[in-house]
Amino acid sequence: MLIENGVVYSPYVDQDVEGKSFSQVVLPFLHKYGERLCLVNSFRPEQGVNYSQLLWMVEKAAGFLQFRGVRPHSRVLLNAHNSIETIVAYLAVAFCNAVAVNSKPSANMRELKYIVKDCECSFVITEKDRVEMLRAIQDDVVDQIEEILIVADSSDNIEWSADDNVKSIQQVLLANEEHRFNYTEVVNPKEHTLLICYTSGSTGLPKGVELTHTNLIASMLGNGYPDGSRFMHEDDVVLLWNPLSHISGVGVLCAFITTGAIGIVADSVRDFNRFVELVEKFSISVLVAFPTALHQLSRLSESADISSLRLKELRIGTENMFRTNGFFLCILLVETYTLSLKTRMFTGVQETYGLSETMGAITATVEDHVEPYSVGHPIANCRMKVVDMDTGENLGPHQPGEILCKGPVIMKGYLNRPQATAEAFDEDGWLLTGDYGYYDEDGEFYVIERLKQLIKCMDNQVNPSELEELLLTHESVKETIVIGIPNETVGEAPTAFVVLNDGYEGNPTLQEVLKDVVASQTSHYKHLYGGLKFIDQLPKTDSGKFNRSEMKKIYMASLKSIG
């Protein structure tokens, strides 16, 4: 481990990631593992593909995409749950050197329309029950969306009429006609965008994080390659339950491809019995989980018979492990739920830390070395430091400040937002994470608190400004602040505080009406799970801005005094 002038370097060997395209790096792994079993459908275990078959499927789908007009830099919206076909679609878009645009399959029409317009998507790959919504958006953004394709899970029985212009990936793979796939050169992989993930900023609507070929390759080799912080191996059975619509799903998939392991494709599992069923049925040895899901599993496991479960490796994404106002540690801390689960279920535990802007994990603990708050050392190809938030000077071990990072995993920038991109970096090109923490003498990092105002609900980022703007559309609302309140079930529960206009009474009926204003226009993880409170006035800064931090402090103090 090397710490020099306040900069912490990775203990792992840096990988050569320059000048290569995503397909150039992935192809050797797919050829290497060839006949080894690669992916299995968790709902239909008989439907599995080996690495060679996956490559054939990807090339055939990519050839069809090229035939239909997908070119390098074309933006393709992917809006689907996890399935083998969804994985094929993602990889096919990447092999075309086009741009995969992530969107949650739970997104409603308003949210999807915003993404489609913002990134100017030309093609859409979605699920059959969302076609009508996407067609309505297609009609609204005339001359933008050229074609809609369907991810039809291989368990579906789909028959489209001859004149239906919506084709499924399954149909493409089963069709006799061949559309030859032509590999194209990526001139500048460091600047060529490959993935756009939408993430909520501290203000305004969600921003598109532009991630390049080099970003994905650096993350892939840093988290999956033997010389990186590898957490899965050739003989592992990995639960691929992290949504591909989330940066964690893409990151896990990329690392997985380098290992030759077996991947069990499943959607997010919040039902403990279903989780146990998957682990037992497929002999799962490795999984990646976020703290909220982990806490739920830990709580439910206390009353369940899990004596037969022995998973080898648990990797925890700890991007929302932090203290609130110094007296509450969200998700009950490592020594409670992590070590409890390790004793009962896992033989190894690894923690990570990362952001959408860093293509996922940029730190990882050494396997089975768990310390409270610790998120481990920087991964290969990544440098990190902690700076004083007033002076910007580099700080030494055990001196808390803002965490910064640099390296080929760091995003290109925010789509169409040069000012936001400039504000995300310091003058020397270091990414400002917005997280408060420190490192120790061994170069191990510790995350204390999030400086950003984002709410982390159900492992998804929620921008409070978006919910506030929706509430302000109701005639009764004069002012409002939305904050996240620690919650064992959802992580942080969006909670609204509302000052009413004259002539309105804060009663339960209006409370439900306002909650529905948010619920009817947003995805499920943006709902007001912490409730809606009527209040006489909201705290403000000296400049007159609403003070969310002070509101949270006041409310948490009131809960503490009651408790």
Buried (B, 14 or more C-beta within 10 A) or exposed (E): EEBEEBBBBBBBEBBEBEEBBBBBBBBEBBEEBEEEBBBBBBEEEEBBBBBBBBBBBBBBBBBBBBBBEBEBEBBBBBBBBBBBBBBBBBBBBBBBBBBBBBBBBBBBBEBBBBBBEBBEBBBBBBBBEBBEBBBEBBEEEEEBBBBBBBBBBBEBEEEBEEEEEBBBBBBBBEEEEEBEBEBBEBEEBBEBBBBBBBBBBBEEBBBBBBBBBBBBBBBBBBBBBEEBBBBBBEEBBBBBBBBBBBBBBBBBBBBBBBBBBBBBBBBBBBEBEEBBEBBEEBEBBBBBBBBBBBBBBBBBBEEBEBEEBEBBBBBBBBBBBBBBBEEBBBBBBBEBBBBBBBEBBBBBBBBBBBBBBBBBBBBBBBBEEBBEBBBBBBBBBBBBBBBEEEEBEBBEBEBBBBBBBBBBBBBBBBBEBEEBBEEBBBEEEBBBBBBBBBBBEEBBBBBBBBBBBBBBBBBBBBBBBBBBBBBBEBEBBEBBBBBBBBBEEBBBBBBBBBBBEEEBEBEEEBBEEBBEBBBEBBBEBBBBBBEBBBBEEBBBEEEEEBBBEBBBBBBBEEEEEEE
